Amino acid sequence: MKLIDELYELYRNKLTGDEEDIDMLAFAFLEEMDREDLLNIIKDLENQELYDLMGLYLIESLKGKFASENYGQRRSPIIHHRNIH
C-alpha cells in the first residue's frame, strides 16, 4: 500500500517501531483525516489491499466483541433435566 510505504519512509528513523509508536502514528494520521479523505484512500486500494483491510477490520472487531462478552471462558454446562417415564 502506497500510504504505508510513505508513512514508513517518513518515520522509520524517528520511531522505534514498537507497538506504542505505531499506535501513536496511526491515531495521529487518522486524526488529520476526514471521512472524504479516508474514502479516497479506500477508492485507490487494489482489490487485495481492500480485502486485507476488511479482513483485519473484521478479525479485530470480532476479537473485541468476543472479549467484551467474556466469550470462551469456561461456562457451566447447561443440563436439561428430562422426566423419563
N, C-alpha and C positions, 0 to 999 in steps of 0.2 A: 504494500500500500504506500503510495507516494507520500501521504501525510505522515505516516510512521517514520519513513526514511528521513523526511525533512526534520521532524522533531528530534530524532535520534542524532542527526548531524549537528543540530543546534546545541544540544545539551550533553552530548556524550563526554565532553571534557569538563563539564561543570557539575555533574551529578555523579553519585556513586553507583547508581543503577539498582540500589536496593528497593524493596517494596515501598518504603515510605517516600522515597524520591519520585518513584514512578507514579504513585497515587497523587502526590502534590502536583506533578507536571500535568497529569490527566485532568485533575479538577481545575487547575489554573487555566488550561486550554478551554475546557468546557464553559468556564465562567465568562470567557470572552466571546463565546459563540451564541448566536440566537437561533431560533428554530429554522429560519430560512438558510442560514449558514450550514447547519447540520444536514438539512435536506439536500443541499447542493453537494456536499461531500458524499452523501449516500448515492446520489444520482451518478456520480463519477466512478463508483466502485465497479470493479469487474464482477462477473457472476460469482466466482469462487470467494471473493472477498466479502460479498454480501451474504453468502451462505455461512461463512466463517463468523461474521459479525452477529448474525441472527442465532447461530448455534451457541456462541459464547453467551449471548444475552439470555437465551432460554435455559442453558445449563446453570448459570449463576443465579437467575431468578428462581428457578425451581429449587436449587440448593437452599437459598434463603427462605423460601416458603416452607419447605420441609423442616428446616432447622427451627423456624419460628414456632412451629407446631409440635416441636419435640418428637417428630416422626422418627421411627427407628429405635426408640428406646423400648426396652422390653416392656411389653404390656401384659397384664394378666390375661391368660386365655379366657375367652368367654365360653362358659359351659352352659349349654341349653339343656335344662332338665326336661326329660320327657316322661310322661306317665305311660308305662307299658303295662297293659292288662293281660 
